[in-house]
Structure formats: structure tokens, C-alpha cells
Amino acid sequence: MDVIFSLLQNVLEEGFIYGIVAMGVYITYKILDFPDLSVDGTFPLGCAVTAAMIVGGINPWLACIASFITGILAGCITGLLHVKLRVTDLLSGIIVMTGCWSINLVILGAHMPNPLAGNSLLQFYNMPTIFTSFPMSLLPEGIYRYRVVILSAILALVVKFLMDWFLRTKKGMLLRATGDNAQFVTSLAKDQGGMKILGLAIGNGCTALSGSILAQQAESASVSIGTGMVVQALAAVIIGTSVFGRIKQLKSTSAVLLGTILYKAVLLVAMLWLPSTFLKLTMAVLFVAALLTDRVGKKKGSVSHG
């Protein structure tokens, strides 16, 4: 029973942390219809910024804010490449993802005598993180060991409610309209390019924030931690919107968050029977399964409407 409870705790921890990425990808992929590959670069960017700041003695909560801002800046660069320089959506994401690799190496090596030489791994064990400092340090001893699940859930829900609020604002409506009908936005004398940049900024800001939280959970940051992140996030978004999106009372952000938890649970169960070397292959298979499920759901929906 203890083993099952421990596995469930692990699923919830990862589900809530990665759920923030998935909600960011929901903005770019589902709302803007923009396949943003820069996620694989901005996730480790958030990890790297946080690790460097914590090692430098900076408050971990400020590290979260700084990571969110750097993610926003990276998303803006992706948007500017696409909107202003007319680079294709896939290529703009690849360019930013590639550039982030070198930037992350430099950030992770910032504490070294020669920062430009770079560093691929930075550990900060036993240093203050959001999970060990105020207000989590005030938790009673009985529930202190569940602090990661509790705080991750709170942060994921805060992001979810803020996103729900934003999507109901005028800017949020224009953002959704940009993905559905860009020409309509132009007819309203609004800049659809600016809306794309805004969406990419929000999406990558959430991604970097998630990276910051994960780094503090693991007490380390690696330059390669973001590899395959876009596949995980897209699979979670597609599973969430396909499986839970049919519940009318459930908001899309809630469906995506639940989809992430379900994805992590299925992945964990699969890895109980397979060697760790099959992790990436299992992720790819789950992604294909999610795509097929989404396609079948759309076909059934079109048949029922017909």
C-alpha cells in the first residue's frame, strides 16, 4: 500500500508541475494553432535561471518570477521571428530552441570562473527552495512531507484560474479569435501578429515557470532536461481535450491539467513493466495514441452533427 501511495504522490507531483507547461502549450497549439517547438528550449531555460539564482543566494520565489519573465522574452523572440521576419512557425521555434541551448549552458556555468565555457549540470542540494522556505516551512510536521504535492497543486491552480480570467478579457477574446479566424481580427483593425506574439509569450512564460518549479523539486538543473518536452505537453493537451473536454461543465484548462495527470499515470504504469531505456519510445507511442484518439473523437463528433 505504501508503494502505491508513493507512486500516486509522484504522479500528482509531476502532473501538477508539467500541467503548467501543458496549459502554456494549450495556448499556442490549441488556441493559436501554432506548433511551438521553442518549448524544448524554454523549459530548461527556466530550470537554468532558477538554479543559477538559488546558487547565487537569491530568494527562490524571485527565481520563479525571473524564470517566468525569461520565458516570456523567449516566446516574444519566437513570435517576432514568425510575425516580423516571416519565418515559418516550425522554424522560428527551432531557432529559439537551438539558441536556448547555448544560453542555458552559459547560465548554468555562471558561477564558474569562466562562465562562457558553459556547464551542463548545476546542483543546489540543501539550499532554500519554494518547497522548503516560507510559507511551506510553516506546515505541520504531519503533512510537511506532502509539501511538493500541495504547493505544486496550488501553483497549477493559480496559473489555471489566471488563464481562465485572461481568456475572458478583451485581449483573451482577440487571442482566441486570432486562432479561429485571423481575418476577422484584422477586420476589427486589430493586429493579429501582436496577438500571436502575446500568446507565444504567455505559453513560454508558463513553460519556463514549470521548469523553475521542477528544478526546485529536483534541486538541480540540466541543459538536456527539456528534450521531448513539447511531445509530453502536446500529448497531455490532446489527451485532456479528448477525454475530459467532452464534459461541458469542465473548462479547457481543467481538462488539460487532468490530461497531464492521466498522461503521467499511464506513462508511470507503462514504465513499471519496461526498462528505463524505453522511456522516450513509450512517450512517442502515447503521443501517437493521443493523436489517434483525438482524430476518432473529431470524426464521431462530425458524424453526430451530420
Secondary structure, DSSP 8 states (H G I E B T S, - for coil): -HHHHHHHHHHHHHHHHHHHHHHHHIIIIIIS----TTHHHHHHHHHHHHHHHHHTT--HHHHHHHHHHHHHHHHHHHHHHHHTS---HHHHHHHHHHHHHHHHHHHHTTTSSSGGG--SEEE-TTS--TTTSTTGGGS-HHHHTTHHHHHHHHHHHHHHHHHHHHHHSHHHHHHHHHHH-HHHHHHTT--HHHHHHHHHHHHHHHHHHHHHHHHHHHTEEETTTTTTHHHHHHHHHHHIIIIITT-TTS-HHHHHHHHHHHHHHHHHHHHHHS-GGGHHHHHHHHHHHHHHHHHHHHHHHHHHH-
